[in-house]
Amino acid sequence: MDIGNTFENCTVNVIAKPYPPFVTSDGSGFEIEVLKTVGSILNINFNITMSKDSVDSWGDKLGNSWTGNLNLVHEKLYLGIGNLDTNIELLRDFDFSQFYHMEPLVYVVPAAKFVPKWRVLSAIFTIEMWAICFAVLIIFGFIFYCTSRSKGITRIQDPLLYSLQVIIGHAVDRHPVHDIQRIFFVSLSIFSIILSSIYTCSLIYYLKNPIKQHQIKSSQEIFDVFGNMRYTVGGIAKYRMLYNVSYSDEIQKIFETYETISEENETVEYWLNLVSNREDLWTISSEFFVKYLLALNSNSTTYPDGQPKLFPLHQQLLSYPVSLIMRKGHPLLRKINPVITRLLCGGLVIKFCEKYLSEIGKDDSMDNMQNTTPFEALSLEHLQGAFAILTIGYVSGGITMLLEFFMKTFLAEYIKI
């Protein structure tokens, strides 16, 4: 079917809610581009009015009528655009066009801050690594104490002392001469040298290049190992219903503690500003929207040095369709839908989307920097080789000690004979 220019440049009113980059003004925005293209194909002049409402809500139903922007759509046959998602209540009185974009909802968390200078020395190792280092010192002291009281194994003291000297960077005046001492000394010394070298290199790198604290990257981090909430989730009220389910205790906890504010002040921008100033708060937002705000380098989303205050997680909560809204039975619906389908099939909608995605390229580069930091706190994974050498040394030394004990105890008389 040839749609053609069938409306002879007639004027259709449109109410548009600012929601960058979907709607940035009456002449720009991803959805504005789609609407203009539909108008040029159908020969319709869309008269776009920008909404003055400062809240995210489009309106509520009171009796048989609607308030806010939805009143214009329902009573005066306006079309509505501005990142509006569908719900059951709206579907009773309104129709939605063929959707032209699927927008993901994501958690937005505080971006990791730089590690304070006084913490650089301790940030090189993970907590587990520091625990092991302190444990080694305590174990050495305990072994010194035990060996000093037992005449049979006093010769282990020397290699332990030499290895401890290597760990703390002290010169070793003598080297062990017995085999068992050498085994312990070599394994502990190699372990100590590797540990000291890596720590020194890491310290130099950290002092030259500022590092950041741990960046939250998964929604699972909202709970600690005991199932207690470490962070609070807050946002616009309609997102709270995402957690109104009973199949998970953790989800129920989020539902019960979800923070909201009064509807007259309820905006996503408000919650994003709040998250940027609170380290214990997460919120929910359109991924496209928050990345666009970060790319603008506004004071509410970025620091003076250009570093982002917010970090959108890659894990999606859900995706919702973005489309035009109109009164149920609107005569334009059956004409607009085929055009949008053609635009989708022809790749024009993707082109419009990519145009605005290119504007957030700077934000993507910062996002990549956050996720591909060339250096991170050293853990057991990074030092597996050193610990493997230490373990081999202990095992070899233990086996040698047992063999020596066996030979001196059980074979002594046989060898004499």
N, C-alpha and C positions, 0 to 999 in steps of 0.2 A: 504494500500500500504506500503510495506517495503522500507524505504528510503535507508538504507544500506550505505556502504562505496563505494561511486560511483566515487570519484574524484582522487583516487590513490595518495593522499598526494601532490596534485598540489599546487602551491603557488599563492595566490591572494593578491594583494597589498591593504592596508587599510591606509587611512589618518585619524588620530585621533587628535581631538582638546582637549587639556587639559581643563578639567572642573570638578574638584573634587566635589563629589565622583564618578561622572559618568565615567570620565577618569582621573586617577591620574598619570599614567605612561604607557609605552607600555606593562607592565605586570600586572598592577593592576587597579582596578576601576570596578564599577558596570557593565558598558557596555562592558568592556574588558572581564569580566567573562562570559557574555552572548555570546560574539563573540567566545571565545575559546571553549565553550561548543558546539556551532553550528559547529565549525571547527572539533572537535573531532568526532562528529556524522557523518558529511559528508566526513571525511577524507581529509580536506582541511587545508593547512598550511597558516594562515593569517600572512603576513609580515606587521607589524604595524609600521608606520612612524608617529612620533609625530610632530604636526604642530608647526612652529616657530612663527606664527602670534601672535601679542600681542593684537589684537582687537577681539571683539566678532563676528564680521561679518565673514561669510564664503566666501564672495566674491560678486561681482556684475556682471550683464550682460552688456557687451559692444558689440553692434551689434549682431552677432550670436555666440559669444564666451563668456566664463565666466572667471573672475579673481579669484585670491586667491586659496583656497583649492578646490573650486568647479571646477576650471579648471582641476585639477587632476582627479576629479570624472567624469567630462564630456568628457574630451579628452583622458585620459589614463585608463579609466574604473576602477579607484580605487573605493573601498567602503569608505564611510565616517561615522564616529561616533563622538559623543561628544555633547550630549544634544541638538541636532538639531531639531527644530520644523518645521512643514510644513507650506507652504503658497502657494497662487495661482500661483505666479510667478515661484516658483521652480517646481511645478507640471507640468508645460508645458514641461520641459526638463529633469526632473528626476522622478524616482520612489522611493517610500519609502516602506520598508519592513513592515510586520505585526508589529504593535507597541507592545513593551514589558513592557512599563511603562507609567503611566499617572502622569505627574509632575505638581503640583499646583504652580501658581504664587501668591505671597503674597506681601503686603506692608511690608517694613522694616523701622522701626522708631527708633529714639534714645531711648536707654534704660534709665529708670528713674535713676537719680543720688541720692546720699544720701542727706538728708536735712541738710543744714549748721547748725552748733551748735547754732548759734544765733537765728535760726528760730524754734528750738524745742518747745519753750513755746507756740508759736502761731500755730504750726502744729497739735496740739492735737485736736482742734475743726475745723470743716469746716467753711468757710466764713459765712454761714448762721447762724451757732451756735454762732459765735462771735457777729454777728449783733443782735441776740436775747439778748445776755448777756448785751451788751451796751444799747439796747433798754430798758431792765428791769431797769437799773440804772437811765436812763433818765426819765422813767415813774414814778419811785419811787420819784425822786426829784420833778416832776411836781405835783404828788399827795400830797406830803408834803406841797408844796406851797399852793395848793387849800384848803386842810383841815385846814391849819393854818388860813385862812381867813374866814372860814365858821364855826360858833359856833355849828351848828347842827351836824356836823359829825367829830368833833375834836377827838373823841375817836377812830377813825380808825387809827390815827397817830401812836399810841403805837404799835399795832401788825405789822404795816408796818415797823416801825423802828426796832423792834425785829427781824423780818425776814431778813431785810437787814443786821443786825449784824451777823446773822448766815451765810449768803452768803459770807461775807468777813472774816469769821472765828473769829469774835469778841464774847467775852462772853456776855450773856444776863443776866442783873441784876434782871429784874422782868418779870413775866409772866402775860398775860392778864387774867382778871377774868370774863368778860362778854362773853356770848355765841358767839355773832357775832365776837368778837375779837379772841376768841379761834379758830373758824372755819378758819378765814384768817391766823392766826398764824400757825396752824397745817399744812395746805396745803402748805403755803409758806416755812415753815421750812423743811418739808419733801423734797420738791423740791430742796431747797438750800443744804440740807445735801447730797442728791443723786448727785447733780451737783458737789459739792466740792469733794466728795469721788471719783467719777469717774475721775475727772480732776487730783487729786493727784495720784491715781493709774496709770493713763495714763502717767503722767509726770515721775514717777519712771521707768516705763517700757521703755519709750522713751530714757531716759538718760542711761539706761543699755544696750539697744539694738538699734543701729542706724537704722533709718527708711529712706525710700526712698520717693521721691516726687511722684506726680501722674504719673502713667504709662499709656500711650496711649494704648488702647486695642481694639478700633473700628475705622474703616475708617470714621465713621460719625463725629469724632472729628476733622476732617480736616477743618470743617466749624464751625463758632460760631453761636449763636442763631439768628443772623441777616443775616445769609447766606454769610458772608464774610470769605474768606480763612484765617485761622490762620497759615497754614503751606504751604510750596511749595513742589510740586512733581517734581522730576527729575529722569532721567535714560537714558538708551540707547534709541535711536530714534525710533526703531520699536514698543516699548511699548506705545509711544505717540499716536499711531493710535487707541489704545483701547478706547480713549476718544473722537474720532472724530465722535460723534453722536449728534443729535440735540434734543433728547427727554427730556433732563434735562439741566436746566441752570447751575446747580452746576458742572455737568460733562463737560459742555462746558467751564466753568471757568478753570478747571484743564487743559483742552486741550490748552487753550490760554496761560496759564502761565507755562506750562510744560518746565522744563529746560533740555537742551541737550548740548553736546560739539561736537567738530569736530570728524568725524568718525575715523581718524587715532589714536585717543587717547581713543576711546569709549570702556570701559569695565565695567562689573558689579562691579568688585573689586574697581574701581575708585569711583563709586557712593556710595558703602558701606563705604569706608574710609571717604568720604565727609559727609555722614549722621552721622558717629560716632563722627565727630567734629563740626557738626552744629545742634543745637536744633530745628531749624525751617524747616528742610528738611526731606522729605520722599523719598524713592525710591522703585523700584519694582525688585524682584528677585525670582529665583527658591527657594522654601522653603528648599529642600534637600541641596542645595548648601550653603545657608547662615548658616544653622544649622551646617553643616560640618565645615565651617570656624570658627564658634564660638567654636566648640569642640577642635580645634587645639590650642586655646589660643594664637593666634598671637597678636602682639602689635597693629595691625590695628583694631582688633575686640574686644579685651578685655583689661581691665585696669591691672596694675601690680599686684593688689590683686586678680586677677582672675574673677572679676565681668564683665559681658558682656557690651559692648558699644552699641550693637544693639539689637532690639527686633522685631522678625517677628510676625506679627499679625496672629491670627488663621483664620481669615476670608479670604477666597480664592477669588481672582479676577476671575480666570478661571484655567482650567487644560488643558495641551497640551500633545499630544502623543510623546513619545520618540522612535525613530526607526533608522534603517540603511538607508542611502541615497545612491543611485546608478544611473547611467545613465539610461534613459528611454529605456526599452527593454533589460536590462542586463540579460544574460542567467541564472545567479544564483538566480534571484528573485523567480522563481517558485520552486526552491529547498529549499531555506532558509525559506520561509514562513511556510511550513508545520512543519519544525523543531522548529521554534519559537512557533508555536501553541502548539506543544507537550510539550515544556518546560513550557509554561504557564499553561497548563492543569495539568502537573505533579507537579507544585508548585516549580520548580527549580528557576524560575525567582524571585519569592517572597523570596526564601531562599537567593539568592544573594543580594537582596535589604536589607533584614534584617541584613545581615552580616555588611553592612556599616551603617545601622541605629543603630546598637549596639554601633558603635564608637561615635555616637553623643548622647549617653545616658547621658553623663555628662551635655551636653547642655540642655537636656530635664529636668534634675533635677534643673538646674538654672532657667529654664523657669517656672517650677512648683513653685519654690520659689517666683518668681515674682508674680505669679497669686494667690498664696495661702498664702499671707503675714498674719501672725497670728494677726496683729493689724493694724488698719487703723484709719484715722481721724474720730472723733465722729461726728455724724450728728443727725438730729431729729429722725431718725429711731432708733438709739441706746438708746435714752432717751424718748421714747414714754410714758413709765410708769410714769416718773417724771412729764411730761407735762400733762398727764391724771389726776394725783393727783392734780396738780395745777388748772386745769380747773374745776374739781369737787369741789375743795375748793371755787373757785370764784363763781360758780353757786350756791352752797349751801349758801355761805355768802350773795349773792344777794337775794336769795329767803327769807332767814331769815330777812334781812333788810326790804324787802317789807312787809312781814307779821307783823313785829314789827311796821312799819309805819302805816299799815292798822288798827292794833289793837288800837294803841294810838290815831289815828285820828278819825276813824269812830265808834269804839266800846267804846270809853272812857265814853261818856254820858250814854250809855246803861248799862255799868258795874256799874256805880255809882248808877243808879236807882235800 
